[in-house]
Amino acid sequence: MNLRKLFQNISDSHKVLTVFDIASLKEIFSKTGRNSWVYFAPYLACYSLPPGRPLYLTRKGDSFFLFQHINGKNSNRIDLVIPPSILTSDTKTYLSRIKESLDQSEMRILWVDSSDVVHLRNIYGDNIHIEKRENEYIYDPNLVFNLEGGMFRDIRKKINRVTRKAPIFFQLEKNDVPAALEVLGKWRSVQGKKNKFLLDWGYTRAALNSIGDFDTEDLMAWGLEIEKKMVGFSMAGPINQNTACFYVAKTVIGINGLSEYLRWKTFGKLRNYKLVNDASDLNIDGLKQYKRKFRPLAMNPVYTATI
């Protein structure tokens, strides 16, 4: 499957996505106005992990396309990560040519914002299958950081317990990356045994290794220390002017309330945004209970489609 040659023949431009394409993604997304977590440009740049899972950004006319290529022993296929930036009959023709060239009977759109569902149905009619993928948690960062009222009583107790340990919350720098990677490794060794399908360590590791390459306006990163030892880190940044993405938060296991403390401090850094999208709960009961403790304002439904 020579995707580069195919894209070269039928696209106006194409490239493998890297962390240096974030500005381009943000410009494209600024015209779509989406709030879903997947539209956080640094996530997509770090999710692109060649050679096993490269993302290709292509352009045909005025529309941009973001493809995922899975290239492994058990799978070799291409899918859209998100819908095309402009949905027209021309984009439908372009995608059909790709499927025909690859002899691929169907193509998935992995993340579909709720606002795109109607447009996709208008273009594809009965030739598209759309189903619910997940619900994303939407928070008011000021409400969470203030922790007022009885609904936050349990979280306040946990945070106060950690506060007595005199933690230091600081901006993560390049020289902090090895310690953060060690935290990530310890987290994975425990959580990976419980939930083998948790795959976020890959793009989290890529993001940590790219600290220094990102503009801090695109991706903010913080570390958490207790007794001069890193015990956690978090990352976040803007999806758009009004909505921030809570990208990731990892802590070592064994300190009661540490995860709540790190999340609370991170929300405090995002108070200039009206909303924060903290992704889904992956249908994990414990994660669902945990995220509900922070009192989401709303749930953002996300879908997947097959064309």
C-alpha positions in Angstrom: 0.0 0.0 0.0 1.9 3.1 -1.3 -0.2 5.8 0.4 2.3 8.6 -0.4 2.1 7.9 -4.1 -1.7 7.7 -4.0 -2.0 11.0 -2.1 0.4 12.6 -4.5 -1.7 11.5 -7.5 -5.1 12.6 -6.2 -4.4 15.4 -3.7 -3.3 19.0 -4.0 -1.0 18.5 -1.0 -0.1 15.8 1.5 2.3 15.2 4.5 2.8 13.0 7.5 1.6 14.9 10.6 4.2 16.0 13.2 4.4 18.3 16.2 5.5 21.1 13.8 2.1 21.1 12.1 0.1 22.3 15.1 -0.2 25.9 13.7 -1.6 24.5 10.5 -4.1 22.3 12.3 -5.2 25.2 14.6 -5.8 27.4 11.5 -7.9 24.6 9.9 -9.9 24.0 13.1 -10.5 27.7 13.7 -12.9 27.6 10.8 -14.9 24.6 12.1 -15.6 25.7 15.6 -15.6 22.3 17.2 -15.4 21.6 21.0 -14.7 17.9 20.9 -11.5 16.7 22.6 -10.0 15.3 19.4 -9.7 18.8 18.0 -6.9 19.5 20.4 -4.1 19.9 17.8 -1.1 18.7 20.0 -3.0 15.5 20.7 -3.3 14.7 17.0 0.3 15.6 16.4 1.4 13.2 19.2 -1.2 10.5 18.1 0.7 10.3 14.8 3.2 7.6 15.5 5.0 6.4 12.4 5.6 3.8 11.1 2.9 1.9 12.9 0.3 4.6 13.0 1.1 7.7 11.0 -1.5 10.4 10.4 -1.6 12.0 7.0 -2.9 15.6 6.4 -4.1 16.0 2.8 -5.8 18.8 0.9 -8.1 18.6 -2.0 -9.4 22.0 -3.2 -10.5 24.0 -0.1 -11.0 20.9 2.1 -8.5 19.3 4.4 -8.5 15.6 5.4 -6.8 13.8 8.3 -6.2 10.1 7.7 -5.0 7.4 10.1 -3.0 4.5 8.6 -2.7 1.4 10.7 0.1 -0.7 9.4 0.7 -3.9 11.4 0.6 -7.7 11.2 -3.1 -8.0 11.7 -4.3 -4.8 10.1 -3.4 -2.6 7.1 -6.1 0.0 6.5 -6.8 3.7 6.3 -9.5 5.7 8.1 -10.5 9.3 8.6 -9.7 10.6 12.1 -12.3 13.4 11.9 -14.7 14.5 9.1 -13.3 16.6 6.2 -13.0 20.3 7.1 -15.6 21.0 4.4 -18.3 18.4 3.5 -19.4 18.6 -0.1 -20.1 16.1 -3.0 -16.5 16.8 -4.1 -15.1 15.5 -0.8 -17.3 12.4 -1.1 -15.8 11.8 -4.6 -12.3 12.2 -3.3 -12.8 9.7 -0.5 -14.4 7.2 -2.9 -11.3 7.4 -5.1 -9.1 6.6 -2.1 -11.3 3.6 -1.1 -11.3 2.3 -4.7 -7.6 2.7 -5.1 -6.9 0.8 -1.9 -9.5 -1.9 -2.6 -11.0 -1.0 0.9 -14.8 -1.6 1.0 -15.5 0.8 3.8 -13.8 3.6 5.7 -14.4 4.7 9.2 -14.5 8.3 10.6 -13.2 7.7 14.1 -14.4 10.8 15.8 -17.5 12.7 14.7 -18.6 15.9 16.5 -22.4 16.0 17.1 -22.6 19.1 14.9 -21.3 17.0 11.9 -23.9 14.3 12.1 -26.6 16.0 10.1 -24.1 17.2 7.4 -22.7 13.7 7.0 -26.2 12.3 6.6 -27.1 14.9 4.1 -24.1 14.0 2.0 -24.2 10.2 2.3 -27.9 9.6 2.9 -28.4 5.9 3.6 -24.8 5.0 2.7 -23.4 5.9 6.1 -23.7 4.2 9.5 -23.3 6.5 12.5 -23.3 5.3 16.1 -22.5 6.8 19.5 -18.9 6.5 20.5 -18.8 8.1 24.0 -19.6 11.2 26.1 -17.0 13.7 27.0 -17.0 15.6 30.3 -17.4 19.4 30.1 -16.5 21.4 33.2 -16.5 25.0 34.3 -12.9 25.5 35.5 -13.7 28.3 37.9 -16.4 26.2 39.5 -14.0 23.3 40.0 -11.2 25.3 41.3 -13.3 27.2 43.8 -14.6 23.9 45.3 -17.5 25.7 47.0 -20.5 23.9 48.6 -21.3 20.4 49.8 -21.0 18.8 46.4 -17.2 19.2 46.6 -16.8 18.2 50.3 -15.1 14.9 49.6 -12.6 16.4 47.1 -11.8 19.2 49.5 -10.9 16.7 52.2 -8.6 14.8 49.8 -6.9 18.0 48.6 -6.4 19.3 52.1 -4.8 16.0 53.0 -2.3 16.4 50.2 -1.7 20.1 50.9 -0.3 19.2 54.3 2.5 17.4 52.5 3.7 20.7 51.0 3.5 19.7 47.3 5.1 21.9 44.7 3.2 22.5 41.5 5.5 23.9 38.7 5.9 24.4 35.0 7.4 21.4 33.4 10.7 22.0 31.5 12.8 19.9 29.2 15.1 18.7 31.9 12.1 17.5 33.9 11.1 15.0 31.2 13.1 12.0 32.5 11.4 12.2 35.9 8.0 12.6 34.2 8.7 9.6 32.0 9.5 7.6 35.1 6.1 8.6 36.6 4.4 7.5 33.4 6.2 4.2 33.4 5.1 3.5 37.0 1.5 4.5 36.2 1.5 2.2 33.2 2.8 -0.8 35.1 -0.1 -0.6 37.5 -3.0 0.7 35.3 -1.9 -1.3 32.3 -2.5 -4.5 34.3 -6.0 -3.3 35.2 -7.0 -1.9 31.8 -5.0 -3.4 28.9 -6.8 -1.3 26.3 -5.5 2.0 27.8 -3.4 3.3 24.9 -2.9 6.9 26.0 0.6 6.2 27.3 1.9 6.3 23.7 0.7 9.8 22.9 1.5 10.9 26.4 5.1 9.7 26.0 5.3 11.5 22.7 4.1 14.7 24.2 6.6 14.5 27.1 9.4 13.9 24.6 8.3 16.9 22.6 8.4 19.4 25.4 10.5 22.2 24.2 9.2 21.8 20.6 5.7 22.9 21.5 4.7 26.5 21.9 3.6 26.9 25.5 0.5 28.6 24.2 -0.5 25.4 22.5 0.5 22.9 25.2 1.0 23.7 28.8 2.7 21.2 31.1 3.2 21.0 34.8 4.9 18.8 37.3 4.1 18.0 40.9 6.7 17.3 43.5 6.6 16.1 47.1 9.8 16.0 49.1 11.8 16.9 46.0 10.5 13.9 44.1 8.2 14.1 41.1 4.9 12.4 41.9 2.8 13.6 39.0 2.4 15.7 35.9 -0.4 17.2 33.8 -0.9 18.8 30.4 -3.6 21.0 28.9 -4.1 23.6 26.2 -6.7 25.4 24.0 -9.1 23.6 21.7 -10.4 27.1 20.8 -10.7 30.5 22.4 -13.5 29.4 24.8 -12.7 25.7 25.5 -9.5 24.1 26.8 -8.5 20.5 26.6 -7.5 18.7 29.7 -5.0 16.5 27.9 -3.5 14.3 30.5 -2.8 13.8 34.2 -0.7 11.0 35.7 0.3 10.4 39.3 2.2 7.7 41.2 0.1 5.3 43.1 -0.2 5.2 46.9 -0.7 8.8 47.9 -4.4 9.3 48.8 -5.8 12.4 47.2 -2.8 13.1 44.9 -4.8 12.7 41.7 -7.5 15.1 42.9 -4.9 17.6 44.0 -3.1 17.6 40.6 -6.4 17.9 38.7 -7.6 20.7 40.9 -4.3 22.7 40.4 -4.5 22.1 36.7 -8.1 23.4 36.5 -6.8 26.5 38.3 -4.4 27.2 35.4 -7.4 27.0 33.0 -9.6 29.6 34.6 -9.3 32.0 31.6 -11.4 29.5 29.6 -15.2 29.2 29.9 -15.1 25.4 29.5 -12.7 22.5 29.9 -13.2 19.3 27.9 -11.8 16.3 30.0 -12.5 13.6 27.5 -14.6 10.5 28.2 -14.5 7.9 31.0 -13.7 5.0 28.6 -16.6 3.1 30.1 -14.5 2.4 33.2 -16.7 2.5 36.3 -14.0 3.9 38.5 -13.0 6.6 36.1 -16.7 7.5 35.7 -17.2 7.9 39.4 -14.0 9.9 39.6 -14.9 12.4 36.9 -18.4 12.9 38.2 -17.0 14.0 41.6 -15.7 17.1 39.8 -19.3 18.0 38.8 -19.4 18.3 35.0 -21.6 21.0 33.6 -22.5 19.0 30.5 -21.7 15.9 28.5 -20.5 16.3 24.9 -21.6 13.4 22.7 -19.1 12.1 20.1 -19.9 9.6 17.4 -18.2 7.3 14.9 -19.2 6.7 11.3 -18.6 4.2 8.6 -18.8 5.2 4.9 
